[in-house]
Amino acid sequence: MQSGEDDAAQAFSALQAEVASLREAVEALPAIVEGATRVTDYTPTLGAVVKVLTQVEARIVAIQNHPALKMTPEQHGRAIGRAGADVFAEAARLMRDEADALKRERIHLAGIVGQALTRPAQRRRQMWVGIGGILMGLMIAALIRAFG
């Protein structure tokens, strides 16, 4: 009977070991379940996404409310034509103003030059230019004769 008691003791010992192992597994189960069911907090990421979407929405509303989107192609064409005509008219006006300013300056400079060059001064200048021309001519003639 000893062998039967030994077998029963061994079976009981094996059962105790299995129950202890099962107890350890059951005690560890809450930690494993908590780790597996832990929810990730997406609040910061979702907040950033909402902020960007709000900015995009504001831009889309601004674009949508822009008057250019409410105009027909014909209206766009007329607006471009008017703008071109206005620019051309402004450029023509500026050119006229500048031409008038140049004319006034020319008249003003002519008056200054006319006052500065009196008749005797003009005669003296003509005389000196004539003498200079004669001297240059004589020098050129001498050079031609010397090298010719």
SEFI-666522 format. One record per residue: residue in one letter; residue number from 1; y, x, z of N, C-alpha, C in turn. Coordinates in steps of 0.02 Angstrom, whole numbers, plus 50000, padded with zeros to 5 digits. Atoms other than C-alpha are relative to their C-alpha. Example, Ala and Ser with C-alpha at 12.3 -4.5 7.8 and 13.67 -1.06 7.14 Angstrom:
<recs>
> A,1,49941,50045,50000,49775,50615,50390,50060,50045,50000
> S,2,49941,49958,49997,49947,50684,50357,50055,49961,50037
</recs>
This chain:
<recs>
> M,1,49942,50040,50000,50000,50000,50000,50062,50043,50000
> Q,2,49943,49955,49999,50109,50144,50012,50031,50006,49931
> S,3,49972,49993,50067,50126,50159,49828,50040,49938,49982
> G,4,49962,50062,50012,50185,49976,49821,50065,50000,50038
> E,5,49938,49995,49962,50309,50009,49958,50046,50051,49968
> D,6,49960,49949,50034,50368,50164,49867,50033,49972,49937
> D,7,49972,50030,50061,50390,50067,49707,50055,49951,50018
> A,8,49949,50048,49979,50487,49932,49798,50061,50037,50025
> A,9,49943,49961,49974,50595,50063,49884,50038,50031,49942
> Q,10,49966,49970,50058,50629,50148,49719,50038,49946,49961
> A,11,49966,50054,50036,50671,49982,49636,50062,49978,50038
> F,12,49941,50018,49960,50785,49938,49781,50054,50053,49996
> S,13,49952,49945,50006,50867,50108,49772,50035,49998,49931
> A,14,49971,50006,50067,50892,50088,49584,50047,49941,49996
> L,15,49957,50059,50000,50963,49916,49613,50065,50014,50037
> Q,16,49939,49982,49963,51085,49985,49743,50047,50042,49956
> A,17,49960,49957,50044,51143,50118,49619,50033,49959,49945
> E,18,49973,50042,50053,51165,49989,49483,50055,49954,50027
> V,19,49949,50043,49969,51263,49872,49600,50062,50042,50016
> A,20,49942,49957,49985,51374,50018,49654,50038,50016,49936
> S,21,49968,49986,50064,51407,50063,49473,50036,49938,49975
> L,22,49969,50063,50021,51443,49881,49434,50062,49986,50042
> R,23,49942,50010,49956,51561,49871,49585,50058,50045,49977
> E,24,49948,49955,50024,51658,50025,49521,50031,49974,49936
> A,25,49975,50027,50064,51672,49945,49349,50044,49939,50012
> V,26,49961,50060,49986,51733,49781,49422,50066,50019,50034
> E,27,49938,49979,49968,51860,49871,49532,50049,50032,49950
> A,28,49957,49968,50051,51927,49969,49380,50025,49949,49948
> L,29,49984,50050,50050,51936,49812,49274,50073,49975,50002
> P,30,49931,50022,50000,52109,49751,49333,50048,50051,49969
> A,31,49956,49948,50029,52191,49917,49286,49991,50003,49925
> I,32,50013,49998,50072,52107,49916,49116,50031,49939,49966
> V,33,49972,50061,50028,52157,49735,49085,50076,50004,49999
> E,34,49926,49995,49997,52336,49770,49140,50026,50047,49945
> G,35,49980,49953,50053,52348,49920,49022,49993,49970,49931
> A,36,50012,50029,50067,52278,49821,48877,50047,49942,49986
> T,37,49958,50058,50012,52387,49670,48903,50074,50014,50012
> R,38,49930,49984,49989,52549,49763,48939,50039,49987,49935
> V,39,49960,50019,50058,52683,49695,48821,50055,50051,49990
> T,40,49947,49952,50017,52800,49816,48732,50066,49963,50000
> D,41,49933,50031,49996,52984,49780,48763,50039,50019,49936
> Y,42,49964,49989,50063,53068,49762,48593,50073,49980,50005
> T,43,49932,50024,49991,53235,49705,48665,50052,50048,49970
> P,44,49950,49956,50030,53334,49864,48619,49998,50001,49924
> T,45,50007,49999,50073,53265,49867,48442,50025,49935,49969
> L,46,49977,50065,50026,53295,49682,48415,50075,49994,50008
> G,47,49927,50002,49991,53471,49701,48486,50035,50038,49944
> A,48,49971,49961,50054,53509,49837,48358,49995,49963,49933
> V,49,50010,50038,50062,53437,49731,48217,50049,49942,49997
> V,50,49953,50057,49998,53541,49581,48271,50071,50024,49988
> K,51,49932,49974,50010,53698,49688,48277,50012,50016,49927
> V,52,49993,49983,50071,53670,49754,48101,50002,49936,49957
> L,53,50000,50063,50038,53630,49580,48036,50066,49962,50008
> T,54,49935,50033,49989,53791,49514,48114,50054,50034,49957
> Q,55,49952,49964,50042,53891,49650,48025,49990,49983,49927
> V,56,50015,50017,50070,53804,49613,47860,50024,49930,49985
> E,57,49979,50069,50010,53838,49428,47882,50076,49996,49993
> A,58,49926,50001,50004,54024,49462,47912,50023,50026,49932
> R,59,49981,49973,50066,54032,49566,47753,49985,49950,49945
> I,60,50018,50049,50052,53942,49434,47651,50049,49942,50001
> V,61,49951,50054,49996,54060,49300,47715,50067,50022,49970
> A,62,49937,49975,50028,54211,49409,47670,49995,50003,49924
> I,63,50009,49997,50073,54141,49437,47495,49999,49930,49972
> Q,64,50007,50070,50024,54098,49253,47476,50068,49966,49999
> N,65,49935,50033,49997,54274,49201,47525,50054,50034,49957
> H,66,49951,49965,50041,54360,49325,47408,50021,49956,49941
> P,67,49976,50043,50054,54470,49234,47281,49972,50018,49931
> A,68,50025,49980,50066,54400,49336,47136,49934,49966,49983
> L,69,50064,50034,50013,54231,49252,47156,50010,49926,49983
> K,70,49988,50071,50013,54310,49080,47142,50033,49990,49932
> M,71,49965,50005,50064,54396,49119,46975,49948,49998,49943
> T,72,50042,50003,50059,54320,49080,46805,50014,50063,49957
> P,73,49988,49943,50044,54303,49215,46671,50067,49995,49962
> E,74,49936,50009,50035,54453,49140,46579,50058,50017,50046
> Q,75,49947,49984,49952,54558,49152,46736,50003,50075,50012
> H,76,50000,49927,49993,54504,49333,46758,50035,50033,49941
> G,77,49970,49972,50060,54553,49370,46578,50076,49991,50001
> R,78,49927,50011,49997,54725,49291,46601,50033,50045,50052
> A,79,49972,49958,49946,54753,49385,46764,50004,50073,49977
> I,80,50000,49931,50025,54706,49550,46682,50055,50008,49947
> G,81,49947,49998,50052,54820,49511,46533,50070,50002,50031
> R,82,49935,50000,49966,54966,49470,46649,50013,50067,50034
> A,83,49991,49936,49965,54937,49628,46750,50016,50055,49949
> G,84,49986,49950,50053,54933,49733,46589,50071,49993,49974
> A,85,49932,50012,50025,55093,49653,46525,50052,50022,50052
> D,86,49954,49979,49947,55178,49681,46693,50006,50076,50004
> V,87,49999,49927,49996,55128,49864,46696,50038,50028,49940
> F,88,49966,49976,50059,55187,49889,46517,50075,49988,50004
> A,89,49929,50015,49993,55353,49802,46551,50033,50047,50050
> E,90,49973,49955,49950,55379,49908,46706,50008,50071,49971
> A,91,49996,49933,50031,55341,50068,46608,50057,50003,49950
> A,92,49945,50001,50049,55462,50016,46470,50068,50001,50036
> R,93,49938,50000,49962,55597,49980,46599,50015,50069,50028
> L,94,49991,49932,49973,55570,50150,46681,50021,50049,49945
> M,95,49981,49956,50056,55580,50236,46511,50073,49988,49980
> R,96,49930,50014,50016,55745,50147,46472,50046,50029,50053
> D,97,49958,49973,49946,55814,50194,46642,50005,50076,49995
> E,98,49999,49927,50006,55765,50376,46616,50040,50022,49939
> A,99,49960,49983,50060,55839,50378,46440,50074,49992,50015
> D,100,49929,50010,49981,56002,50307,46508,50024,50056,50046
> A,101,49982,49947,49955,56002,50436,46647,50009,50066,49962
> L,102,49993,49939,50040,55974,50577,46521,50064,49998,49958
> K,103,49939,50007,50040,56115,50511,46412,50061,50014,50043
> R,104,49943,49988,49954,56233,50508,46561,50006,50073,50018
> E,105,49999,49929,49983,56183,50685,46609,50024,50042,49940
> R,106,49979,49963,50059,56207,50746,46430,50076,49995,49991
> I,107,49927,50009,50006,56382,50671,46424,50036,50039,50054
> H,108,49970,49964,49945,56421,50745,46594,49999,50076,49987
> L,109,50005,49928,50015,56359,50919,46542,50046,50019,49941
> A,110,49955,49986,50056,56455,50908,46378,50072,50006,50025
> G,111,49933,49996,49972,56613,50875,46478,50010,50065,50038
> I,112,49994,49936,49962,56578,51024,46591,50006,50059,49952
> V,113,49998,49945,50048,56544,51139,46444,50066,49999,49962
> G,114,49936,50005,50037,56696,51074,46351,50058,50026,50042
> Q,115,49947,49975,49956,56806,51112,46501,49995,50075,50010
> A,116,50010,49929,49985,56730,51283,46529,50019,50043,49940
> L,117,49987,49960,50060,56748,51342,46350,50065,49977,49967
> T,118,49935,50017,50032,56929,51333,46304,50004,50037,49934
> R,119,49991,49971,50067,56994,51384,46133,50005,50076,50002
> P,120,49994,49926,50000,57045,51563,46177,49934,50032,50021
> A,121,50064,49971,49978,56880,51594,46266,49950,49997,49943
> Q,122,50046,50006,50056,56786,51530,46115,50015,50053,49947
> R,123,49980,49949,50050,56885,51646,45999,49978,50069,50023
> R,124,50021,49934,49974,56852,51796,46112,49924,50008,49993
> R,125,50073,49997,50005,56668,51755,46117,49979,50009,49927
> Q,126,50017,49992,50070,56662,51736,45927,50015,50070,49976
> M,127,49981,49932,50020,56750,51902,45906,49947,50050,50025
> W,128,50050,49954,49971,56627,51992,46021,49932,49992,49965
> V,129,50063,50012,50035,56477,51910,45937,50005,50031,49930
> G,130,49991,49971,50067,56547,51962,45766,49996,50076,50002
> I,131,50002,49927,49994,56576,52142,45823,49929,50023,50014
> G,132,50070,49983,49984,56401,52146,45897,49956,49994,49938
> G,133,50040,50009,50061,56328,52079,45735,50012,50057,49950
> I,134,49984,49945,50046,56420,52211,45632,49966,50065,50023
> L,135,50032,49939,49974,56359,52351,45746,49924,49999,49992
> M,136,50073,50006,50009,56180,52287,45741,49983,50011,49926
> G,137,50013,49991,50071,56190,52278,45552,50005,50072,49979
> L,138,49992,49929,50017,56254,52457,45540,49941,50040,50026
> M,139,50057,49963,49971,56115,52518,45655,49936,49987,49960
> I,140,50060,50016,50040,55981,52427,45555,50004,50035,49932
> A,141,49992,49967,50065,56052,52495,45392,49986,50074,50007
> A,142,50013,49928,49990,56049,52673,45463,49926,50013,50011
> L,143,50072,49991,49989,55869,52651,45521,49962,49992,49934
> I,144,50034,50010,50064,55818,52586,45351,50010,50061,49956
> R,145,49985,49941,50041,55904,52732,45265,49962,50061,50026
> A,146,50033,49942,49971,55824,52857,45387,49925,49998,49987
> F,147,50072,50006,50007,55646,52791,45370,49980,49976,49930
> G,148,50016,50030,50065,55659,52721,45194,49996,50044,49942
</recs>
